[in-house]
Amino acid sequence: MNTRWTYGDNVRLTRNVRDDGTFPGANRGDLLVRRGRVGTVVDIGTFLMDQIIYSVHFLAENRIVGCREEELIDIDDIWIESRFEAREWVRSLHDLAIGGHIRVPTGSIGEVLKVVRDDAAGNVAYHVHFDCYAGHPLAVREAALEPAGTKQEEINV
């Protein structure tokens, strides 16, 4: 396997890293390092012999965490901050329509599947799955969404 980075390279984290139950002194689910933070590669290994894992030291947090290659970008790559990230719950601020037919009514709750930061104009969009339009993820601009807490909180309202 070829590695993209090597020891001493500075990289940026593209996703929040949470404890999976293996980080000493933290509880499962605790935020370890926030997306957008910069760190230095201090070790390189593999997981299940088919995934490259970079041990990255994030100086501001004074933490070394394992990151998969797809969770990192070069320090010189353009970074566009996003309001949401994968697995967060959002609410539509407007009706979302395809071909003039409303598929997602205003106020519908959905889960972010992916953050898309590669818009040439610097806009952020999200692939979102809404239960009311099950099986059909939609690409939705950030301005059309607001935080929704958790799905369970919405069900209990």
Helices and strands as residue ranges (DSSP letters): E 10-13, E 17-18, E 31-33, E 38-47, E 51-58, E 63-68, G 69-71, E 72-74, E 89-92, E 96-98, E 101-104, E 109-116, E 125-130, G 131-133, E 138-141, G 142-144, E 145-147, H 151-156
